[in-house]
C-alpha cells in the first residue's frame, strides 16, 4: 500500500503570525510530498513495500539512503503537522509535565535546552523530545531526516515533539533568523497532542 500525504487538519494560515501560510503550503505540498513520492519509489518491489513506516525505520539498514532519507522525511513531517495543530492546544500538564520537571527542573529550563538543541544542530536536521518506556524524557537532535526511531540515532525512545530546522521550514518568513523561528514554535505547539503521544509511548 502506497504512502500518502496526510491532511493537516487545519488551514495553511491557521498558525499565523508565527508560521506563515505560504511556507506551510510549500512545506506540506512540495517538500513533504516529495519525500513520500521518493519513499514509494524506494520501497516498490522490495520486502519493505507492505510494512508500516514505524517498522521500516526501526529495522532499517542505515546504508539504505533512499529509504533512510525519504522514510525519515515522511515520518518526521507527519509528526510535525500533528503537534502544530492549533485547535484546543491545552497546556503542559499531567504526567508529561512531571516527567519534564524530573528531567529538567522546570518547563522554562526544558524549553531553553530544547531550543539549544535546535540552534546547535549544524545545517539541516531536527530537535526532538523523546519518551522512553519507563516514562523519562530526553532531548536530542538529529541530522537531515534521521530520527531516534532509527538505530543509533539521537536519544532513542519515541519522538513525541519535533522541530524541523531545515531552512525550508522557516526561510520565507524568518530568513536566516533560526532563533526567532525556534521561539515562535512554542506559540503553536499543541500540548494535548504531545501529551497523548507521551502516554502512548510509555
CORGIMO-V686266 format. One record per helix or strand of 2 or more residues. SS is the DSSP state (alpha for helix, beta for strand). FROM is the first residue (numbers start at 1). LEN is the number of residues. If there is no record, write none. Layout:
# CORGIMO-V686266
SS&FROM&LEN + SS&FROM&LEN
This chain:
# CORGIMO-V686266
alpha&21&23 + alpha&53&6 + alpha&65&19 + alpha&94&11 + alpha&107&13 + beta&125&7 + beta&137&7 + beta&158&7 + alpha&167&3 + alpha&171&4 + alpha&178&8 + alpha&191&11
